[in-house]
């Protein structure tokens, strides 16, 4: 079944000007690894969407396995009100397929934990199991009850700020409008793929490693788009043109500058160099009156701009 974590993003903070993952359960920074991102996204799903108290979630708990001297670690354990293990959750990287071997491994962990429910996730698909006497049966739908919709969670600027998409160096009204833009941008209605990209290019304000929306223009060309909060507290719009598997153009737009009327708000970086331009002449953002159909047209505007520029 579709993962509950699919529409969530990991918590991030800035430390010494660098953005790092942040575990809100253990309140500590984490290395930016695929399985860590999935685990943090699942914590978001549990606490925000399902209302599971964070005080009853343990991350990376040591687990004793029979006939093993060393301890292994369970990704997430959710406890009931009596602090009895209720759910064991095993988190894998998005690139890892869930197999019978994965299920057997999780079941071995649970021999020690004795939770009534097990979930195996790669952040794309969830596989739920419920204890049935001495074995587990597969569930066809998640056993958790949704306490909030994803739309209600995403409407607040604070949600996007804590996940590195939105800066706070702007007035409250514009901040709220940008949160509305992000809510539409990441909605399922657009039908765009979500993927974390390791973009090696960096600038002083931020790293480009982020979740992006991918749009296939044709068999050779695709565009990746996202928003990034910089260490300078500004909000940036990013677009990347990929042709035949190679990144050919990188667009960086400072939305704070754009919304304040400054003309040199954006830059285009290609193999031939860098040039500045005004994003408002390329993309009619129609700020603050956004609709899904407006966002759906942005890849076309960007494609026309890129084709003329490289």
Secondary structure as UniProt FT lines:
FT   TURN            4..7
FT   STRAND          12..15
FT   TURN            16..17
FT   STRAND          18..23
FT   TURN            24..27
FT   STRAND          28..30
FT   HELIX           34..44
FT   HELIX           45..49
FT   HELIX           54..56
FT   STRAND          57..63
FT   TURN            66..67
FT   STRAND          72..79
FT   TURN            81..82
FT   STRAND          85..91
FT   TURN            94..95
FT   HELIX           100..113
FT   STRAND          117..121
FT   STRAND          125..132
FT   TURN            133..134
FT   STRAND          135..139
FT   HELIX           150..154
FT   HELIX           157..161
FT   TURN            162..164
FT   HELIX           172..185
FT   HELIX           188..190
FT   STRAND          193..197
FT   STRAND          202..203
FT   TURN            204..205
FT   STRAND          206..207
FT   STRAND          210..216
FT   STRAND          221..229
FT   TURN            231..232
FT   STRAND          235..243
FT   TURN            244..245
FT   STRAND          246..254
FT   HELIX           255..259
FT   TURN            260..261
FT   STRAND          266..270
FT   TURN            271..272
FT   STRAND          273..277
FT   HELIX           279..281
FT   TURN            287..288
FT   HELIX           292..296
FT   HELIX           298..309
//
